Structures are given as structure tokens and as C-alpha cells.
Amino acid sequence: MSGRVIRIERISSRSGVLEEPVVTTRGYQLADPAHGKHKHHAEHATYVKTLDEVAAMIERGFSLRMGAKGKAPSLIAPKSLRIVRAS
């Protein structure tokens, strides 16, 4: 795929909220599928600085932590995400 990533969306967001990737002081937080059922644990988190890096990780099977105002962040599987690129 080509073009700079401008947005990553959850395909089916929770009702009434717009979920966005969570940005921490370390960057965007992803979970490595190699850790299986423990991938959601903080000690296994992977951090990247840009949306382009996030998209590359999602394409490799990483899950992305997303959240919305007033809602606890949750880990979203790659199949439930849409990567939007600039034309």
C-alpha cells in the first residue's frame, strides 16, 4: 500500500463513541501476537512514534490499543481496523 497514513479507525466502534489510537509518552501502544494470551500485558507492549509505523505493525498482526473520551482503552485486533492513507 502506498501513501502516508492519516488515520486508523476501528471498523465497528463502540456505540456512540469515536475511538482513536491511544498515544502514551512512549508512543502508540501495540501488542505483539507472539505473546499469545498474554499479549495484553503491559510488559509485552510495543511502542512506535508514527501512524506509518503503527500501520506496518498492524499489517504484521499486531493489535492496537484504542480508546475514547470516557471509555477505558481496549486492544483491537488487526482484522477490526481500517488504515486510511492520503491519496
Stockholm file with secondary structure:
# STOCKHOLM 1.0

chainA/1-87         MSGRVIRIERISSRSGVLEEPVVTTRGYQLADPAHGKHKHHAEHATYVKTLDEVAAMIERGFSLRMGAKGKAPSLIAPKSLRIVRAS
#=GR chainA/1-87 SS CCSCEEEEEETTCCTTCCCEECEETTEEEEECGGGGGGTTSGGGEEEESSHHHHHHHHHTTCEEEEEETTEEEEEECGGGEEEEECC
#=GC SS_cons        CCSCEEEEEETTCCTTCCCEECEETTEEEEECGGGGGGTTSGGGEEEESSHHHHHHHHHTTCEEEEEETTEEEEEECGGGEEEEECC
//
